[in-house]
Amino acid sequence: MEIKDAAIEKLKNLIEKVKKGACLRVFMADGCCGPSVAMDLVEKPDKDDQEMVKKDFKFYVHKDALLHLANATIDCDKEGEIIVTGLPHAHQHDGDCCH
């Protein structure tokens, strides 16, 4: 998993403003088309989280998310919002599945 400098700065600023002392936590959550990647700000990791550090930015990734995030990149879009690209495609269950 790669995390770009712009995303690191955005997340550091967000943590400073919203929840000082917290860390980013990345994990898998149930979505309409199966598992999806979710993020939250936490003060301590869950027991199955792995601590990661990229360019002095510490964050936690749940062990179940590691495989899904192997080729992922966390970055900012043109508007400065956090985006995650390079994720495996979700399996479509029916025509009502979100994209």
N, C-alpha and C positions, 0 to 999 in steps of 0.2 A: 504494500500500500504506500502510496506517495501522498504527501500533503504539501501543497505549494505555499510559498512565502506569504502570498496575499491572504490565504485562508488562515494561516497561523496568526498573522497580525489581526485579522478580523476577529478570530476567536479569542485571542488575548484581550482585546478591547472589550468584547462582549462579557467575558468573565469578570473583568475588572469592574464593569458597570453594573452587571446584574447579580453576580454571585461571587464576590471576591473570595479567593481561596479554593474555589472549585476547580474541577478538571473536566474535560470533555470525556464522555463515555460513549462508545460506539457499540451497538448491539443489534441483534436481529429481532424484528417484531412481526406479528402477523399482519399481512396486508390483504387486499382484496384478491390478489392473484398469487398468494403464497407469501413466503417470508420476504420482508423488505428491510433495508438498513434504516436504523433509527439512531438518533443522537440525543444526549441529554447532558446537563451539567450536574456533576455529583461531587460530594466532598470526599468520598472514599470509594474504592473499587468493590465490586461484588467478588465473591470468592473465586469465580471462574474467569475473572478478567486478567488480561495480560497488560502490564504497564509498557508503554512505548514512549520513546522520546525522539522527536524530530526537531532539529535546530533549536534546542533548549525549550521546546514545547512538550510538556508531559500530557499524555492522555491514556485512556484505558480502552481496550478492545476485548469484548467477550469472546471466549474461545470458539463459540459457534459462528461468530462473524468472520473469523480469520480467513477461512477458505473463500467466502463470498467476496472478501475485500482484497484478495491477492493481487488483482490487476486494477484495483480502484485508485482513483485520484480525487482528493478533496481539494477544491479550488474555489475561487469566486467567479461569478458570472460578470457580465458587463455592468450590471447594476450594483455589484458588490455583495450579492447574496451568496451564501455558501451552497455549493453544489457538489454532488458526488457523481463521477463518471467512471466508466469501465467496469460496471457491475454486470454479472451474468443476467441474461434476460429471464424474466419471470415466465412461468408456463401459463398459457391462457387456459382457463377453465371453461369459459363460455363467452358468448357475445357481450355480456355485461361487464367483462373484466376491464379494469382501468388500465391505461397505458402510461 
